[in-house]
Amino acid sequence: MKNTPSLDDQIEMYRRMILVRRLEERLGALSKEGRTRGPIHRCDGQEAVGIGATAMLTDADYLTSTHRGHAHYIGKGVDVYGITAEILGRSTGLCGGRAGHMLIADAARGMIGGNAIVGAGIPAAAGMALSNQILGNGRVAMCIFGDGAAQTGIWHETMNMAALWKLPVVFVLEHNQFGLTVHSDRQGPVADLSIRAKGYAMPAEIVDGNDAVAVYRATAAMVDRARRGEGPGMIEAKTYRWEGFSTSDMGGYQKPEDIAAWKARDPIEIARAALLPAVGADRLDEIDAAATAEVEQAAERALADPFPEFEPCAFTAAYSEVL
Ligand SMILES: Cc1ncc(C[n+]2csc(CCOP(=O)(O)OP(=O)(O)O)c2C)c(N)n1
């Protein structure tokens, strides 16, 4: 079937989801020890969205992300060690240790960046899509954003312009049900936020965000039509955030039974069950062990790396003299 990932694609998505999960677990532990700069926004349980939605993109395509972007970075093929070193603030990080975990970019991979401003990656992707259209380069831009971001005005304005100008941009809503500590049913009157796409004459599809293959299929169809010049499309991937908003979240507002129900639908286990008959448990265990080791080695190496040295600029030098 068209837009169905190959077996190799599925294995790679499984591997990448494990990389993300292990990275999140390691960062959670390092954050508790006070060894990360600031809190970390984890995406445990949501990995299938970022990994499945980006698996059909090439390095030439563009992706904008959010404050919760680890799966988006890894899905876009960004190096795990470079990401880890960046998050730990080391000079060897992808952005020299200055970006932190929310703002990682890797131009060579088309990873334009995370973003700490909710919704800000959305118009940026449309702008890149406009440049693709003008240049006629066949590239597609994608933005992945949360249900909180889908309540912002800039999302509506961008959907309108993108549809009007038939821009090659794909909107991927990672609907994890919460914006900070507030459930989405208290942020807006509709449960399926993608029904709003209809108001902009834009096709949209709702998918099981815990099934990487389902996310891949639906997104690939939107990417294909955008690449053919038929305009933007939207995916609403329904998922759930297992952990708190960030590692500094005290919790208590998510129902334990909801967390348990969503943990029973672990995207990694869903992918593993789908692969088991064709690939076998031994090979899947090997992939898991190799991905786990890759994250562990990246963390150990990064922790031994130096912090960046900051040269004071003319202003700070003059200012410190005054002080
Ligand atoms: C413009 C703006 N408003 C408010 C905030 C504070 N803020 C940070 S994350 C967040 C919630 C975002 O929710 P969502 O888009 O669903 O992403 P999620 O955290 O669920 O991944 C808010 C309100 C911000 N960073 N930027």
The ligand as a Gaussian input file, in Angstrom:
#p B3LYP/6-31G(d) Opt

LIG

1 1
 C        3.615000      32.387000      23.796000
 C        3.766000      31.560000      25.055000
 N        2.752000      31.549000      25.951000
 C        2.863000      30.796000      27.084000
 C        4.003000      30.084000      27.320000
 C        4.120000      29.230000      28.582000
 N        3.964000      27.825000      28.206000
 C        5.032000      27.029000      28.027000
 S        4.597000      25.482000      27.531000
 C        2.962000      25.862000      27.606000
 C        1.916000      24.823000      27.277000
 C        2.067000      24.302000      25.902000
 O        1.145000      23.264000      25.682000
 P        1.194000      22.421000      24.376000
 O        1.321000      23.328000      23.194000
 O        0.016000      21.515000      24.397000
 O        2.557000      21.599000      24.463000
 P        2.964000      20.421000      25.472000
 O        3.620000      21.063000      26.655000
 O        1.741000      19.669000      25.827000
 O        3.933000      19.606000      24.713000
 C        2.770000      27.192000      27.978000
 C        1.437000      27.829000      28.107000
 C        5.049000      30.145000      26.378000
 N        6.191000      29.472000      26.533000
 N        4.896000      30.873000      25.239000

